Amino acid sequence: MRRWFHGIEFIAETLNTHKRKKKKKRRKKRR
């Protein structure tokens, strides 16, 4: 059960990073 909790936290962090990176990329890209 502890491993599962760790996995959820890791996924949440990855999602957050992905979202932040996506926003940064969109801002960097000037159309």
Secondary structure, DSSP 4 states (H G I P E B T S, - for coil): -HHHHHHHHHHHHHHHHHHHHHHHHHHHS--
